[in-house]
Amino acid sequence: MLVVLVLLFAGFSRWALQRGLGPYVASIELARMDWLAERLQEHHARAGSWDALRRQPNLWRQLRRSGPDGSGAGDRPPPPPERDFDPARQPPDRPPPPPDGGPGGPPSVYARLGLLDTDRRLVAGSAPRAGAAQQALTGPGGAVIGHLVLSPPDDLQSEADRAFLREHMGFVAWTGLAGLALALALSAWLARRWLAPVHALAEGARAIAAGRLDTRVPVAGEDELAQLARTFNDMAGQLAGVEASRRQWLGDVAHELRTPLAAMRAEIEALQDGIRPFDDKTALRLHRQVMRLIQLVGDLRTSLDGSAAAPAAGHVPVHPLALLAEALAGARPRLEQARIDVQTPGLPWPGPEPLVLGDAQQLHQVFSNLLENTLRYTHAGGQLRISADTAREHGRAWLRLQWDDSAPGVAAHELPRLFERLYRAESARTRAADDAGGSGLGLAICRTIAQAHGGRIEAQHSPLGGLRVVLALPLLENMP
């Protein structure tokens, strides 16, 4: 492709030079014929018009050869009209060549000369062709009385012209070759510069597709390909994190499922071996393990149901504080047994209770999960403080419910990920959950339900030493 471009450049350069050299040479030749212009102006001043030149063609030839009266060159020796003429090397009294040139010589410049009147009609000589040079003839007072024109030559006649063309085309050829070499070198450099990162990205993508999620591509520079490489590495890191979380979560789920199944197997094998009779206590233990499995499967389904993240069309106005009081009443015996002091400042709500648009069963599950979270993680003799207030954000009224419990707490880097269903924090609260037999999906379910109600839930450090959970729900009606 580059070779074709160089050849096109050379061809167009030669064509443009040949086309433009003729008019350029004609203009130089005409500039050397001021003596003829003066004679024509003197003839017009004496005759008063160009009619004599129209009627007497020989007069035109005489004016080109000699003075206006035909007696000779007079006191102004005419410079020869040939392009190769140099006054410094030519005798001043050398007569110009005949109109048609010498024997075997090139056509004379006179054969291309012409005289036009003010209406640009031909008076004498040759009619001008495209690219002809012209010189205005003026009379007394500077008025234009006609034009002396010289057509360009049909071809490059002299050896000097051909030498100039050869020299110019040689320069064009060397310039084109140098440009071709530079373009090839630049193309090779650019190919290595741009194709190497693309090749690395392709190799990295194949490695990721093969399951090697630890693959990373080198990043160099700040251009678009470097940004793409960084994005690729970020994607690979996120995929590796998701895969690690998935494996850990599957292991946790397998552990949670194994515990009740192992207990049920032990009970059944004991019954089969006759070690233990089947009585009400055995049935109660088996029923408890079955219910635990049902709860675990339900929690898994709820946490994995992506459609629950969108607001449901069947939501109705509900009183969330009444549902909170109901959940708290159901959990109070266990809270008292764990010696956890419960404080509810601001409850019951003074005045009409706020309304939210939602599902009463799902909101009750959120409150129950948060209370269960405190029961499982808070040390015996601890505290739980539940408060409620309203706030306005971005022109909308919100109900804010806040849970604060006592130690143990959660590390700062684990707080943003507590509500991820595939995340299992390495903390004292997580180890307590393992001991309590929880599924580890309670907070993930709370976030799913909160988002389905158009709200949000987040975790913070509690001033009591444990965890603070803030649940915000949009109110159905504006605050007074």
C-alpha positions, 0 to 999 in steps of 0.5 A: 500500500505504501509503495502504491502511494509513493508511485502515485505521488511520483506520477502526480508530481511529474504530471503537475510539473509538466503541466505547470512548466510550460506556462512558467517558461512562457511567462519568462519568455514573454518578460524578455520581449519588452522590446516587442511590446514597446514597438507595438505600442509605438506602432499603435500610437503612430497608426491610432489602431491595430487595423494596419496589422489586421490588413498587412500580415507581413507588418506583424513579421516586420515588427517582430524582426526590426524597428517599426519602420522595417529598417532594422533594429535601430538603437534597441537590439532585440534580445533573441526570443529563444528560452535558452538565450542569455544576453550576457553571452550573446552579441547584442546585434545578433538577429533573432532566429526566423519565425519557424526556427532554423533547419532541423531546430525546434519551432521558434517562440514567434510561432506562439506569439499573438496580439489581442485587442482590448476586446481580446480578439486576435489581431495578428499572430497565433491564438492563445492556448490554455496557460498562455502568458500575457502582457498588457500594452498601454497607450498614452495616459496608461490606457490598455490598448491590447495584450501581447500573449505567448502560448506555452510550448507543446512539449519540453523542447530544450535539453535544459528543460529535460535536464531540469525535469530529470533532476526534479524527478530524481529528487521526487524519487529519492524523497519518495524512497526516503518517505517509504523507508520512514513510513515502513519503520514507523509502521513497524514501531506502531505495530509493535506498540499497538499490537503487543498490548492487544495480543497480551489482552487476547492471551489474558482473555483466553487464560480467563476463559480457561479458568486461570483467574489469577491472570493479569496483563502488563500495563504501560503508559496512560493511553486508551490501551493502558486503561483497557488493560487496567480495566481487564485486570480489575475485571479479572480481580473481581472475577477471582474475588467472586469465585473465591467467595462462591467457593467459600459460600458453597463450603459454608452452605455445605457445612450448614446442611451437613450439621442437621443432616448428620444429627438426623442420620445419627438419630435414625441409625440409633433407632435402626440399631435399637439403641434408642426407642422412637418416642416423643423426644426423638420425634421432637429432635428429628422435627427440630432438625427438619425445621432447621433444614427448611429454614436454611433452604428458605434463607438460601432461596430468599437471598438468591432471589434476584427478583426480590430486589425490585419493588413488588406491585402488591405492597400495601400501606403498613405500620413498620413500628407495630411490626417491630413491636411484634417482633420484639415481643416474640424475641424478648424471652430469649433476650432476657434469657441471654441477659441482654438489656433492651432499650427502646428510646422514642418508642412507642411512637408519639402520635400517629405511627408512620406508614410505609408501602410494603409487605408486612411479612417481609418487614417482620422478617427483617426485624426478626433477623436483626434481633436474631443477629443480636441474640447470636452475636452479642455476649451475655449481659450485653445491651441492645438499643433500638431507636426510631426517628424521621428525616427528610432527604432530597425532598422525601420523608424517611423512617430511620430505624437504628439497632445498636448492640454491645461487643463483640464488634466488626472490623472496619474493612468488613462493614461494607460487605456484611450484607453480601450473601457470598461474604463471610467475615473473619471476626468474633461475630462470625465465629459466634454465628457458627456456634449458634448454628445460624445460616449466615444469610440473615443480613443478606436477606435484610438487604434484599427486602430493604431494596425491594421496599425502596429503602437501604440498610447499612452497618456502622460501628456502635458506640456500645462496642458492637454493631450499629445497623441503620434501616431507612424506609421511605414514608408513604406520607409526608412528615407533618 
